[in-house]
Amino acid sequence: MSGIIHDLLKEKGWLLADGATGTNLFNMGLTAGEAPELWNRDQPEKILALYESFLRAGVDMFLTNSFGCNRARLNLHESADDCFELAEMSASLAGEAIARQNCTAIVAGSIGPTGEIMEPLGTLTYARAVEYFHEQAEGLKSGGADVLWIETISSREEFLAAQEACQLAGMPWCGTMSFDTVGYTMMGITPRDLVELVSEMDNKPEGFGANCGAGASDMILTLLAISELNPELPVIAKGNAGIPQIKEGKIHYSGSPEIMAIYAELARNAGARIIGGCCGTTPQHLEQMKTRLERTPMGPKPTHEEVRELLGEPSFTPGGKKRAKAGNRRRRQKK
Amino acid sequence: MTDEEDDIILSELPDDELVPQMHDDLYDGLNEEIVEGVNILLERGWMPYKILTEALVEGMRIVGIDFRDGILFVPEVLLSANAMKAGMKILKPLLAETGAPRMGKMVIGTVKGDIHDIGKNLVSMMLEGAGFEVIDLGINNPVENYLEAMDAEQPDILGMSALLTTTMPYMKVVIDRLKELGLRDDIIVLVGGAPLNEEFGKAIGADAYCRDAAVAVETAKEFMARKHNQMMATA
């Protein structure tokens, strides 16, 4: 195996990834419903400020502000034709931030879901999805991203389409899904399904795992489910800093920097090698996560009890309920 | 799975077996079987409203329970909802003709900046299934769209959905505007979407947060019942 992430992991053992993009931009004046990606062009100094705040917190890698830089999504903001340019800007601003901070870090080009439902349930064809993602991938590549970072995906088809786009762009990639529904993704994918999916791929990611989701406890349980299968590839954990709340009219996440530090330690013990935050994670959270990871030795995998005690009650019981599959659903009422 | 079970002839089943079979078929998202079942019951002289409530709504209620409990996921529920819709298509004109009772009217839409409409579509379909009239504004709605629809449609309920952390605070923008215009008390506001929670719903001034489509139906019914009671009390 080789690759920029692999090499850095070999050197450092674990990597600190960045925190939230959207929720941190809110604190800089982004209003609800506005597309954060437009700020790459309209408010580049704020995007630089966000990137630099992560770099000052000591991250080894960070994501570009390009989560929704695809046609389907930017169409809502009458900017569909600017996908490439905005993606390119998000990555070139990342390079600029690194130069200004005079440090090194991996620039990971963020690729979020299209927001549309793919065939056969929805109307988005696989080919069209690949096209959307490819346009974004080429923009990120052109802007100087080191690796592409597919995130917050809930369906297998969309994960595959985004992966294919990275391959078309000739870029290494990482991919994470959001296990936010009682331990599954919204579309019913389990951590085990994801492990199997990436292990069967020819175009292997440099890392894979989980992001966003439903709080720190759920994230650790998801990581335990992944590491139980002993995947060969490095595992990524980018969980939310708690759950969203409204305080004095502003959005705020419940997880304190102290809690996120515990989360980071448990995430590493649970098998993650690339550890960061998602929604609600600020540079202050990251600083404490970093300190904790540096000061604590690698420990044994946490038990479910420990997770509950240290991070609170998860939203599901692992292995509790099983998804009903077509075929054995029929005639289920007849006993 | 035995062959025998796969060869069920719907038209040969008596009513008390056909209806549970339709619940199963809804659960499995079988469009053709649902259409066939609805037609058989109509031929047997069932009132459209009885078919709607006992065969379709009850079947979707079971789907809703398993969705809520994490046994069914979005793909399965979409298939069930599509089957339900196929049955509804036959019943809808007949329901209007026969003057079936109306549960209430809801305007629903995904907020500005948000393209995700899976949850909203599920809520629409499940509410229609439960007898509500639903006006679907689609995705990416600025506050003006909600206000216009409220003016034009005079709904009982306003439903808002968001799936992104960057869009969910927009619900508060809409509710705050309703308050400014003095319209907030005239309407029941229900909110939903993956990143939300009950506390969040309360904090932005919604009447309730609905965790999923099944909960949305139950909550809508509950609020409509309360509204009727209040009207009775003040009448």
Interface residues (C-beta under 8 A of the other chain):
Chain A: A20 G22 T23 L25 F26 L30 A32 G33 E34 A35 P36 A72 R73 L76 H77 T114 G115 E116 I117 L121 D180 T181 V182 G183 Y184 M186 M187 G188 I243 P244 Q245 I246 G249 I251 C279 G280 F316 K321 K322 R323 A324 A326 G327 N328 R329 R330 R331 R332 Q333 K334
Chain B: M1 E5 P20 H23 D24 Y27 D28 D66 D69 G70 I71 L72 F73 V74 P75 E76 L78 L79 V111 K112 G113 D114 I115 H116 I118 I139 N140 P142 L163 L164 T165 T166 T167 M168 P169 Y170 K172 V173 A194 P195 L196 N197 E199 F200 A203 I204
